[in-house]
Amino acid sequence: MSQPFGRAFARQMLLGDKASADQAAARSPERRVTSRTPPSFLAHAIDDRTVDVANSFAMLEALRARRIEVEAHFFARGDHAFGIGRQGEPSGLWPELLLAWARGLSA
């Protein structure tokens, strides 16, 4: 939501036309990570034209800084909202990766 990664269109759609920098910062997930944040799974396509992959890198670093367990997968292709994955492409593997990671949490 906030700079340097936030995009004006997304901020406007989610927060409205008159959102202040402080309001955007308060809703930036990487700034809301605490010691109570649960283990997290991140999947992002590097070619995403809607949400800059730098957002996921920032979230990964915020989680690591708080020593929150995190699994992260970055795919070369997949664009935005690859949903349940694109069959036949590497980004299509993320649901399986998530399940494997989640099973490992309870082990």
C-alpha positions in Angstrom: 0.0 0.0 0.0 2.8 2.4 0.7 5.9 3.5 -1.2 8.2 2.4 -2.7 6.2 -0.7 -3.7 2.6 0.5 -3.6 0.8 1.2 -6.8 -1.5 4.2 -6.9 -4.4 2.3 -8.6 -4.4 -0.5 -6.0 -4.2 2.1 -3.2 -7.1 4.0 -4.6 -9.3 0.9 -5.2 -8.7 -0.4 -1.6 -8.4 2.8 0.4 -10.2 5.4 -1.7 -9.1 8.7 -3.3 -8.1 10.5 -0.2 -6.0 8.0 1.7 -3.0 9.6 3.5 0.5 8.1 3.5 -0.1 7.1 7.1 -3.3 5.3 6.2 -1.5 3.4 3.4 1.4 2.6 5.7 -0.9 1.2 8.4 -2.4 -1.2 5.8 0.9 -2.3 4.3 1.2 -6.0 5.4 5.0 -6.0 5.8 4.7 -3.3 8.4 2.1 -5.2 10.4 4.2 -8.3 11.1 4.5 -9.0 14.8 5.8 -11.9 16.9 2.1 -13.1 16.8 2.0 -13.4 13.0 1.4 -17.0 12.0 3.7 -19.0 9.8 3.3 -17.7 6.3 3.4 -19.1 2.7 4.2 -16.7 -0.1 3.9 -17.3 -3.9 4.5 -14.6 -6.4 5.2 -14.4 -10.2 8.1 -12.2 -11.0 6.4 -11.0 -14.2 3.3 -9.8 -12.2 2.3 -6.5 -13.8 -0.3 -5.7 -11.1 1.6 -6.2 -7.9 5.3 -5.7 -7.9 7.2 -8.7 -6.7 9.2 -6.4 -4.4 6.1 -6.5 -2.1 6.6 -10.2 -1.5 10.3 -9.7 -1.0 9.6 -7.0 1.6 7.1 -9.3 3.3 9.6 -12.2 3.3 12.2 -9.9 5.0 9.7 -8.6 7.5 8.8 -12.2 8.5 12.4 -13.3 8.7 13.3 -10.3 10.9 10.6 -11.4 13.4 11.7 -15.0 13.0 8.3 -16.1 11.7 8.4 -19.4 9.8 8.0 -18.6 6.1 8.0 -20.5 2.9 8.4 -18.5 -0.3 8.2 -19.4 -4.0 8.9 -17.0 -6.8 8.0 -18.0 -10.3 9.4 -16.5 -13.5 6.0 -16.5 -15.2 2.4 -16.4 -13.9 1.5 -12.8 -14.0 -1.1 -11.8 -11.4 -3.8 -13.9 -9.9 -2.7 -17.2 -11.2 -5.3 -18.6 -8.8 -5.0 -22.3 -8.3 -2.1 -22.4 -10.8 -1.7 -22.6 -14.5 -1.6 -26.2 -15.5 1.6 -27.2 -17.3 3.5 -24.2 -16.0 5.8 -24.0 -12.9 3.4 -21.6 -11.2 0.8 -24.4 -11.4 2.8 -26.2 -8.7 2.1 -23.7 -5.9 -0.9 -25.5 -4.5 1.1 -28.7 -4.1 4.0 -26.7 -2.5 1.6 -25.1 -0.1 0.1 -28.5 1.0 3.6 -30.0 1.5 4.6 -27.0 3.6 1.4 -27.0 5.7 1.8 -30.8 6.3 5.3 -30.1 7.6 4.0 -27.5 10.1 2.0 -30.1 12.0 4.9 -32.7 11.9 
